[in-house]
Amino acid sequence: MARDPEEWFLQAVYDLETTEYMFKGGRYFYSVFMGHLAIEKALKGLYQKRLQETPPKAHNLVYLLNKIDLKPPEFQAKFLIKLNEASVPTRYPETLELLKRGYSQAISEDILFKSKEILEWIKSQR
């Protein structure tokens, strides 16, 4: 696990680039999964920077936000809740076909765009 907050942010940027790569390759739900991972790592970087402790091995974005007392604007908070809810099904799909239908190109593109915005906002909170 990263010991330096800046390493978390570097990995978050790399994972967001992977999000874009997966999207361009038509792997839409993996794009969503990687978007979640990028935001998770950025929040863990902020967690470590602000609290001076190793972040928990947790995937819940809302939990991490609350632990570091970070209050995003309402539209971003709603998106983070939506992205948080996508974590389990994209990580452990019930069926491949069902998941592919749930994350179309349009839905995944919207998530990719908003993930980029959120990542920049989180980085600005350092």
N, C-alpha and C positions, 0 to 999 in steps of 0.2 A: 504494500500500500504506500502511496506517495507520502513522503515526510515533509515536503515543502509545498506550501500553498500554491506557489507559482507552477509547480509541476502538475497539480490538479488542473489549473487553467490551460496549460499547454495540451494536456490530454483531452480536455473538453473541446478545444479548437480542432484538434486532430479528429476526434469522434464526430464533430459536426461536419467536417470535410467528408468523412466516411458516410454520413447521412446523405449528403448530396450525391456521392458516388453511387450509393445503393438506389437512390431515387432515379438517377439517370439510367441505371441498369434495369429499371422496372421492378426492383425488389422493394415494393412499397411498404409492406409492413416491417421489413427490416430497417427501412429508412426511419420509420416511426420509432422503432426500438432504439436505434442509434441516437436519434434526437433526444430521447429520454435519457440515455446514458450520458450524453454530452452535458445536458442540464444538471443531471445528478452530480457529475464530477465538478462542474463549476460551483455548485452549491457546497460541495464538500471542501473545495478550496477556500471559499469564503468562511465556512465553518471553522476550518483549521486556523485561518488568519485571525478571525475575530475572537475565537474562544481559546486559542493556543492549546488545542488538544486534537488528537486524532479523531476524525469523524467516525461515526458508527458505520458498521457494515449493513447499511439500510438502503433501500431503493425508493423509499417513499419521499417524494419531493415536498409534499406538504409538511411532513414531519421535520425535514431538514430546514425548511423556511421558518417554522415555528421555533426550532431550537436556536436559530441564529437571530431570531426576532426581526426577520426581513419582511417588509410589507410592500409587495409589488402593487403597481396601479391595478385597479379592479379588472380591466380587460386582460391584463397579463396573469392575474391571479386565477381568473376563470380558465384561461388556457392551461396554466400549470396543473389545475385540477383535472382537466380533460387529458392532458398528457400523462399525468400520474395514473389515471384509470386505464390507460393503454398499456401500462407496464406489464401487468400479469398476462393478458391475452397474447401480447406479442412475444413475451418470454416463453410462455407455456401454452401454445395454441391447442384448442380443443380439436380442431381439424384444420388442415392446411387450406382447404377450399373455403371454409367459412371465414377464416382470417383474411384470405386474399380478397374476398368480396367486401369485407368490412373496411378495408383500407385501399380505396381506389386511388388512382393517380391524383385526382382533384383533392381528396382529403389529405393525402400524404404531402402534396405540394403545399397546402395551407399549413400543415404542421411544420414542414421544413422552414417555410418563411417565418413563422412565428417563433420557432426555436432559435433562429438566427437573431431575431430581435431580443428575445429573452436573454440569450447568452451575452450579448453586448450590454444589456442592462445590468446583469449580474456582475460582469467584469467592471462596470463603472462604480459598483458599490464597494470596491476594494479600498 
